[in-house]
Structure formats: structure tokens, C-alpha cells
Amino acid sequence: MADDERTHIVTGTHQRTIVVADDEPLYADAHSRMLADRYDVKTVYSGAAALEAVDDSVDVLLVDRRMPSLSGDELLETLAERGATCRTIVVSAIDPSTDALEVETDGYLTKPVSKRQLTDCLERILE
């Protein structure tokens, strides 16, 4: 199975569900591990897999902007067109001051991020 087709789910007894979408497994898996003690986390490795993973049960989507086939920007636009209700946080190496997003998001973090940065951002938007 190709990396972009894999999905990793960490399920617990948490009340919030987070989808982490990043085509770089190193980042995707690290961000998922940072959150697994507080949230139910589903990790996907492509924009297309994220599009399939986001449904009404998802509270927050963490998404990288640069992914092949379906970029994070395109994913966010598609979800907005579909009326998705989840919150969105971009976690990207792209500096937003040099390349602004066309779609509104609830948060933007520049890689690399710490567990504290990630959880603080999530807690702020989930309040």
C-alpha cells in the first residue's frame, strides 16, 4: 500500500476527534503522537485521504499546505465548498506572510511545532 493510501487511527476515550493530514510521515506521525494523549487522532498522508476522512465526527483538521495531487489549500477550499463543519489549523513550513491562504482557517502554525504550540492552538479554537 502506498504511503498516501495509509491511514493510522489512534482511538481512545477522548471526546474530540482530530485528523492530521501531511504527506510527510515524519511530521504526520509526530503531530499525531503529540495529540494522542488528549484526542482521538486519525492520521492520513494525502489530501485525498483527508477529504475522505473528514466527516461530521471530526472536530479539527490539521493540514499541511504542500501535498501532491490535492494540496492543503485545495483541500481546504473543497471542504469549505462542501460546508464542512470542522475547525481547521494549517501546520506548514510556508510562512503565511509570504504566501497567504485564500481560505480562512482557525489557526496557522509554522513547522516545526512543539507539542505545547499544537495543544495551545487546539485548546484555543475548541473553547
Secondary structure in CASP SS format (residue, H / E / C, confidence):
PFRMAT SS
TARGET T0000
AUTHOR 0000-0000-0000
METHOD secondary structure of the structure
MODEL  1
M C 1.00
A C 1.00
D H 1.00
D H 1.00
E H 1.00
R C 1.00
T E 1.00
H E 1.00
I E 1.00
V E 1.00
T C 1.00
G C 1.00
T C 1.00
H C 1.00
Q C 1.00
R C 1.00
T E 1.00
I E 1.00
V E 1.00
V E 1.00
A E 1.00
D C 1.00
D C 1.00
E C 1.00
P H 1.00
L H 1.00
Y H 1.00
A H 1.00
D H 1.00
A H 1.00
H H 1.00
S H 1.00
R H 1.00
M H 1.00
L H 1.00
A C 1.00
D C 1.00
R C 1.00
Y C 1.00
D E 1.00
V E 1.00
K E 1.00
T E 1.00
V E 1.00
Y C 1.00
S C 1.00
G H 1.00
A H 1.00
A H 1.00
A H 1.00
L H 1.00
E H 1.00
A H 1.00
V C 1.00
D C 1.00
D C 1.00
S C 1.00
V C 1.00
D C 1.00
V E 1.00
L E 1.00
L E 1.00
V E 1.00
D C 1.00
R C 1.00
R C 1.00
M C 1.00
P C 1.00
S C 1.00
L C 1.00
S C 1.00
G H 1.00
D H 1.00
E H 1.00
L H 1.00
L H 1.00
E H 1.00
T H 1.00
L H 1.00
A H 1.00
E H 1.00
R H 1.00
G C 1.00
A C 1.00
T C 1.00
C C 1.00
R E 1.00
T E 1.00
I E 1.00
V E 1.00
V E 1.00
S E 1.00
A C 1.00
I C 1.00
D C 1.00
P C 1.00
S C 1.00
T C 1.00
D C 1.00
A C 1.00
L C 1.00
E C 1.00
V C 1.00
E C 1.00
T C 1.00
D C 1.00
G E 1.00
Y E 1.00
L E 1.00
T E 1.00
K C 1.00
P C 1.00
V C 1.00
S C 1.00
K H 1.00
R H 1.00
Q H 1.00
L H 1.00
T H 1.00
D H 1.00
C H 1.00
L H 1.00
E H 1.00
R H 1.00
I H 1.00
L H 1.00
E C 1.00
END
